[in-house]
Amino acid sequence: MLETIVNLLPDFAMPSFRVGSILDIALITYATYLLLRWIRQTRAWGVFKGVLTLAAIYLIAMFLDMHAVRWLIEQIVPVAAIALVVLFQPELRKALERLGKARRIPFLVDPEEERVANSTQIIEEVIVAAKRMSATKTGGLVVIEQDIPLKDLESTGITLDAVVTSQLLLSIFENSAPMHDGAVIVRANRITAATCILPLTGEHLSSDLGTRHRAAVGVTEISDAYALVISEETGAISIAKEGELYRNLTEGDVRNMLLAGIRPAKSRKRRRKKSS
């Protein structure tokens, strides 16, 4: 074995690099970075992870010589590629518009886009606002972003970039305030936008639920966000998560769900049912 390796050494030569080759690699690397950064900021991030999973399955199928699985994936990929372009047409258009308007090259990630966990203080501010709004039957919808970015939904509203406080939330959702319609989106410790338009769920909900509740369920169907809703008719507090709506929650229920992701008791889990 050692003799074979020694015999191969004289024939080994380091590949030659030209300036063009280095620039080629640098441009491809930077373009890949920009693409991944853009995908990370949109709903396409979940789809991208699905594509990676599909690619991994295909590689395993090649390694294990699984002809049926390989054939099935090869038939799906061309159709799926066209479907993705159609599905994410708005995001692609916005990305191209931003590229055309860019005046500088973002070599480093903007610190504003670095996400940190929602602190206890921020959640408490949201709970205080929800309690006061519930007492006065002031309608409201607060979406708390998790891992999946909601920047495409932020663009439908008014940019704020303000620290989360109960006073600010109460001011936004005051009935006479110009920004009381729509949703507020919270990322980390800041309110990023208000009056945001959310997608409505296509699921059948109870007839006593309005547009806010349908929007709350809708946004959690396309993301991993929490959506807190205060009913304008009854003052009841609800939370939507993963396409499920939990109604008539107590302060403790809300705190547990937002801080630890602990769902309330099954007796409080309601969907497609009218509250008692």
C-alpha positions in Angstrom: 0.0 0.0 0.0 2.8 2.4 0.9 4.7 1.6 -2.3 1.6 2.3 -4.3 1.2 5.7 -2.7 4.8 6.6 -3.3 4.5 5.7 -7.0 1.5 8.0 -7.3 3.2 11.0 -5.7 5.3 12.1 -8.8 2.2 12.2 -10.9 0.4 14.4 -8.4 0.3 18.1 -9.2 -1.5 21.0 -7.5 -4.2 22.4 -9.7 -3.4 25.8 -11.2 -5.6 28.7 -10.3 -6.1 31.7 -12.5 -7.5 35.1 -11.4 -10.6 34.3 -13.4 -11.1 31.1 -11.5 -10.9 32.8 -8.1 -13.4 35.5 -9.2 -15.6 32.7 -10.6 -15.7 30.9 -7.3 -16.1 34.1 -5.3 -19.1 35.2 -7.4 -20.8 31.9 -7.2 -20.2 31.7 -3.4 -21.6 35.2 -2.9 -24.6 34.6 -5.1 -25.4 31.4 -3.2 -25.1 33.4 0.1 -27.5 36.1 -1.2 -30.0 33.4 -2.4 -29.9 31.6 1.0 -30.3 34.9 2.8 -33.3 35.9 0.7 -34.9 32.4 1.2 -34.3 32.6 4.9 -36.4 35.9 5.1 -39.4 34.5 3.3 -41.9 31.7 3.6 -39.8 29.8 1.0 -37.5 28.7 3.8 -39.7 25.9 4.8 -40.0 24.8 1.1 -36.2 25.0 0.8 -35.8 22.6 3.7 -38.3 20.3 2.0 -36.2 20.4 -1.2 -33.1 19.5 0.7 -34.9 16.6 2.3 -36.0 15.4 -1.2 -32.4 15.7 -2.5 -31.2 13.7 0.4 -33.7 11.0 -0.3 -32.7 11.0 -4.0 -29.0 10.5 -3.0 -29.9 7.7 -0.7 -31.9 6.1 -3.5 -28.9 6.4 -5.9 -26.6 4.8 -3.3 -28.9 1.9 -2.6 -29.9 1.6 -6.3 -33.6 2.1 -5.6 -34.9 2.5 -9.2 -38.6 3.2 -8.3 -37.8 6.0 -5.9 -35.3 7.6 -8.3 -37.8 7.5 -11.2 -40.6 9.0 -9.0 -38.4 11.9 -7.9 -37.1 12.5 -11.4 -40.7 12.8 -12.6 -41.8 15.1 -9.8 -38.9 17.6 -9.9 -39.7 19.3 -13.3 -43.3 19.9 -12.4 -42.4 21.0 -8.8 -39.9 23.5 -10.2 -42.6 25.2 -12.3 -45.1 25.1 -9.4 -42.6 26.8 -7.0 -42.0 29.6 -9.5 -45.8 30.2 -9.7 -46.3 29.8 -6.0 -43.6 32.3 -5.0 -44.0 34.8 -7.8 -44.6 37.7 -5.4 -41.5 36.9 -3.4 -39.4 36.6 -6.6 -40.7 39.9 -7.9 -39.8 41.7 -4.7 -36.4 40.1 -4.7 -35.7 41.4 -8.2 -37.0 44.8 -7.3 -34.7 45.0 -4.3 -31.8 43.9 -6.4 -32.5 46.7 -8.9 -32.8 49.3 -6.1 -29.7 48.2 -4.1 -27.1 50.9 -3.8 -24.6 48.9 -1.7 -23.4 45.3 -1.4 -24.5 43.8 1.9 -21.4 41.8 2.8 -22.5 41.3 6.4 -25.9 40.4 7.8 -27.7 43.4 9.0 -27.8 43.3 12.8 -31.5 44.2 12.6 -32.1 40.8 11.1 -30.4 38.8 13.8 -33.2 37.2 15.8 -33.2 36.5 19.5 -35.7 34.7 21.6 -38.7 36.6 22.9 -38.0 37.7 26.5 -40.3 37.2 29.4 -40.6 41.0 29.7 -41.9 41.3 26.1 -44.5 38.5 26.6 -45.7 40.2 29.8 -46.2 43.4 27.9 -48.3 41.6 25.4 -50.3 39.9 28.2 -50.9 43.2 30.0 -52.2 44.8 26.7 -54.4 41.8 26.0 -56.0 41.9 29.5 -56.9 45.6 29.1 -58.2 45.1 25.6 -60.3 42.2 26.8 -61.8 44.2 29.6 -62.8 47.0 27.2 -63.7 44.6 24.3 -61.1 46.2 22.1 -60.3 44.0 19.1 -56.7 43.1 18.4 -54.4 40.7 16.6 -50.8 40.3 17.6 -48.6 37.9 15.6 -45.3 36.7 17.3 -42.8 35.5 14.9 -40.8 32.3 15.6 -38.4 30.6 13.2 -40.2 31.2 9.9 -39.7 34.9 8.9 -42.8 37.0 8.1 -41.2 39.8 6.2 -43.4 39.3 3.2 -46.5 39.9 5.5 -44.8 43.0 7.1 -44.6 44.6 3.7 -48.4 44.7 3.6 -48.5 47.0 6.6 -46.8 50.1 8.1 -43.3 49.7 9.3 -42.8 50.7 13.0 -39.6 49.1 14.4 -40.5 50.0 18.0 -39.9 48.3 21.4 -42.9 46.2 22.5 -44.8 47.9 25.3 -48.4 47.5 26.4 -49.0 51.2 26.0 -48.0 51.1 22.4 -50.1 48.1 21.6 -53.1 49.7 23.3 -52.6 52.9 21.3 -52.4 50.9 18.0 -55.6 49.0 18.6 -57.6 51.9 20.0 -60.8 51.9 18.0 -60.3 55.5 16.9 -56.7 55.0 16.0 -55.8 55.0 12.3 -53.8 51.7 12.7 -56.3 49.6 14.6 -57.2 47.5 11.6 -55.0 44.6 10.6 -52.3 42.7 12.6 -49.2 43.8 14.5 -46.1 41.6 13.9 -43.6 41.2 16.7 -40.0 39.9 16.0 -37.8 39.4 19.0 -38.3 42.4 21.2 -39.7 44.8 18.6 -42.9 45.6 16.9 -41.8 45.6 13.2 -45.1 46.5 11.5 -48.8 47.2 12.1 -52.0 47.1 10.0 -50.6 44.0 8.3 -52.9 41.9 6.1 -52.8 38.2 6.8 -54.0 35.3 4.7 -57.4 33.9 5.8 -57.8 30.2 6.6 -59.8 28.1 4.3 -60.9 25.9 7.2 -64.5 26.0 8.5 -64.6 27.9 11.8 -67.4 28.6 14.1 -69.9 31.2 12.8 -69.3 33.5 15.8 -65.7 34.0 14.8 -64.8 37.0 12.6 -62.0 38.0 10.2 -59.4 38.4 12.9 -59.8 34.8 14.0 -59.7 33.5 10.5 -56.5 35.6 9.8 -54.9 34.3 13.0 -55.5 30.7 12.0 -54.4 31.5 8.4 -51.0 32.9 9.4 -50.2 30.0 11.6 -51.0 27.6 8.8 -48.1 29.0 6.7 -45.7 29.7 9.6 -44.8 28.6 13.1 -45.9 31.9 14.6 -48.2 32.5 17.5 -51.2 34.7 16.8 -53.0 36.3 19.8 -56.5 37.5 19.2 -58.8 39.6 21.3 -62.5 39.5 20.3 -64.2 42.8 19.7 -67.6 41.3 20.4 -66.9 39.3 23.6 -63.5 40.3 24.8 -62.4 36.7 24.8 -58.7 36.0 24.3 -57.6 33.3 21.8 -54.3 32.0 20.5 -53.8 30.3 17.1 -50.8 28.0 16.7 -50.1 25.5 13.8 -53.5 26.1 12.3 -55.3 25.4 15.6 -57.4 27.9 17.5 -57.5 27.9 21.3 -60.4 30.0 22.6 -61.5 31.5 25.9 -58.0 31.5 27.4 -57.1 32.7 30.9 -54.0 34.8 31.6 -52.2 31.7 32.8 -53.0 29.8 29.6 -51.7 32.7 27.4 -48.5 33.0 29.5 -47.8 29.3 29.3 -48.3 29.1 25.5 -46.3 32.1 24.7 -43.4 31.4 27.1 -43.0 27.7 27.0 -45.2 26.5 24.1 -47.3 24.6 26.7 -50.8 24.1 25.3 -53.7 24.6 27.7 -55.8 21.7 29.0 -57.8 19.8 26.3 -61.0 21.1 27.8 -60.0 24.6 26.5 -58.9 23.4 23.1 -61.7 24.4 20.7 -62.0 24.5 17.0 -65.0 24.6 14.7 -67.1 24.6 17.9 -69.1 27.4 19.4 -67.9 28.5 22.9 -70.2 27.8 25.8 
